[in-house]
Amino acid sequence: VEGGAVEAVKRSRLPVLIIHGEDDRYVPVEMGKKVYEACTSRKMLYIAPGAAHGISFISDPKTYLEKVNEFLKTVL
């Protein structure tokens, strides 16, 4: 639910990491970008190249973990 996610991140005070597959056909990548743009807290967006819905980690585990670690270093 795009509206729900957008509204939720507008109110969030917690850091938010958004990971979205570039080739997600279930939830278009534009929706992930809208959520990122709406977020008012510390945030990071990682769009996994060539990844379909729910397989960003599987498509490139090394980069995925690098992005998660990068985010965690900025918020911890």
N, C-alpha and C positions, 0 to 999 in steps of 0.2 A: 504494500500500500504506500504509494509515493507520498501522498499528503501526510500520512502519519509519520513517516520517517523524516520528511522535511520539517514538520512541526516539532518533532522530538529533538532534532539537532539544534534547532533554533533556541530551545530552552536548556540544552545540555551545558553543564559546566565542566563536564569530564572530557578528557582528551579522546578524540575519535580517529580511528584508523579505518578507512574505507578501502576495501580490496574488491576490485571488480574485474571480471574477465572481459577482455576487449571484444571477443566474439560471442558474448552471452546473448542468446536468442530468447531466453525466458524473461530476463529483466534487462532491457536495453542499457547499454553503458551510459547513455545520456541521463538516465535516472540516477545512477551513481554520482555523476558529475553535478546534478542538481542538488543532491543531498550534501555533497561536499561544499558547494557554493553557499548553501543555506546555513551551514554549521558556523556557530559563533565562538566555539571554544577552540583550543589548540587542535589542529587537525592535520591529517596527511592522507593523500589519495595515491593509491597504487593501482594502475590499470595494467593487468597482466596480459602481455601481448599474445594474441592467438588463443587465449583461454576461453572455453565455453563456461556455462553456468556451473558453479561449484567445483571447478577443477583448476583453479589458479595455482594451488599448491602442487598438484600433480603435474601440471604442464611445465613448471620450472621451480622445483623445490629450493634450489640454491638462492635464486633471486627473491623468492617469496620470503624466505627466512631472513635474508639481508634486509629487506624492507621492514619486516616486523621488528628486527633488532634495532634498526635505525630509528623507528618510531619510539620504541621503548626507551632508548637512550635519551630522547628529547623530553620524555615525560616523567622519567623516574629520577 
